[in-house]
């Protein structure tokens, strides 16, 4: 049996289908967040490489 959530006026049970929908949504949100973080990290790495390359061109 799935757990029940309590509201101020009544007890509301969740169905297996709604629980699975919530789990799917949470999973999709986590995947999006991780992917976004990886892309931001990759962008920062490229910026550091560009700065390093430009600095080495300026050095005698």
Secondary structure, DSSP 8 states (H G I E B T S, - for coil): ---EEE-SS-EEE--HHHHHHHHHHHHHHHHHHHHHHHHHHHHHHHHHHHHHHHHHHH--
